[in-house]
Amino acid sequence: MPACSRAPQRLSPVGVPVPMRITLKLYATLGELLPKGARENAAQIEVADGATPNQIIDRHRVPRELAHLVLHNGVFMAPEQRDLPLIKEGDVLAIWPPVAGG
């Protein structure tokens, strides 16, 4: 089985896991779900090591059916990939709701 490419978990000097910091971007109507202090549809958030995109989506009360377009560092994530622990320190998770127009 191939080795996991995840970085080792960061620990504090006393051995406690240190949360990772990532950027969460929510667009259109989802922007109102960002935490206080968000600027220009983006917020720096802390997530646990091994967090999945769906865990982050749920934590920020984004209904999964409204997380239509999810990009991880600018790369599209299919719904079946969103339960994988792919998030690393410094990553960007951007989410758009379904849009219509003409």
Helices and strands as residue ranges (DSSP letters): E 20-26, G 28-33, E 42-47, H 53-59, G 64-66, E 69-72, E 75-76, G 79-81, E 92-96
